[in-house]
């Protein structure tokens, strides 16, 4: 927060962290850290958020493999990942 507050002007509406080439475990850890940090900060001139869709969806997509019979398992995998990041 020190670095952000020293370098990001208050006129910026939000700061989004991107997953880039992170694997799912790195993504989960970073999302949890961002979420904890945003809850701790009582005031910031901008919102903190993240765009980690691809890294969160990876295991569900690999479970699904485009096959109808895998839809239920893939949905469960995705829901579990979403709960982990809550």
C-alpha positions in Angstrom: 0.0 0.0 0.0 2.9 2.3 0.7 4.2 1.9 -2.9 0.8 2.3 -4.4 0.0 5.4 -2.3 3.3 7.0 -3.2 3.1 6.3 -7.0 -0.6 6.1 -8.0 -2.5 9.4 -8.3 -5.8 9.6 -6.4 -7.6 10.4 -9.7 -7.1 6.8 -10.8 -10.4 4.9 -10.2 -9.0 1.5 -9.6 -6.0 -0.8 -9.6 -6.4 -4.3 -11.2 -3.9 -7.0 -10.7 -3.5 -9.4 -13.6 -2.6 -13.1 -13.3 -0.2 -13.1 -16.2 1.6 -16.4 -16.4 0.8 -17.4 -12.8 -0.3 -21.0 -12.1 -3.5 -21.7 -10.2 -1.7 -22.0 -6.8 0.1 -18.6 -7.2 -3.2 -17.1 -8.4 -5.1 -18.3 -5.3 -2.4 -17.1 -2.9 -2.3 -13.7 -4.6 -6.1 -13.3 -4.8 -6.4 -14.1 -1.1 -3.7 -11.5 -0.3 -5.4 -8.8 -2.4 -8.7 -9.6 -0.7 -7.2 -9.4 2.8 -5.4 -6.2 2.0 -8.5 -4.5 0.5 -10.5 -5.4 3.7 -7.8 -4.0 5.9 -7.4 -0.7 4.1 -9.9 1.7 5.7 -9.4 4.4 3.0 -7.8 4.4 -0.4 -8.6 6.8 -3.2 -8.9 3.8 -5.6 -10.5 0.3 -5.5 -8.3 -2.8 -5.6 -9.4 -5.7 -7.6 -8.0 -8.5 -9.8 -8.5 -10.1 -13.2 -7.5 -13.7 -12.8 -10.2 -15.6 -14.8 -7.9 -17.7 -17.0 -5.7 -19.0 -14.2 -8.8 -19.8 -12.0 -10.6 -21.6 -14.8 -7.6 -23.7 -15.9 -8.4 -26.9 -13.9 -12.1 -26.7 -14.8 -11.2 -26.5 -18.5 -8.7 -29.4 -18.2 -11.4 -31.5 -16.4 -14.1 -30.7 -18.9 -11.9 -31.4 -22.1 -14.9 -30.3 -24.2 -16.8 -33.5 -23.3 -20.4 -33.4 -22.2 -19.9 -36.2 -19.7 -17.3 -34.1 -17.9 -19.5 -31.0 -17.4 -20.6 -31.8 -13.9 -17.1 -32.5 -12.7 -15.8 -29.4 -14.3 -18.5 -27.3 -12.7 -17.6 -28.7 -9.3 -13.9 -28.0 -9.9 -14.7 -24.4 -10.9 -17.0 -23.9 -7.9 -14.4 -25.3 -5.5 -11.8 -22.9 -7.0 -14.2 -20.0 -6.6 -14.9 -20.9 -2.9 -11.2 -21.1 -2.3 -10.8 -17.5 -3.5 -13.7 -16.1 -1.5 
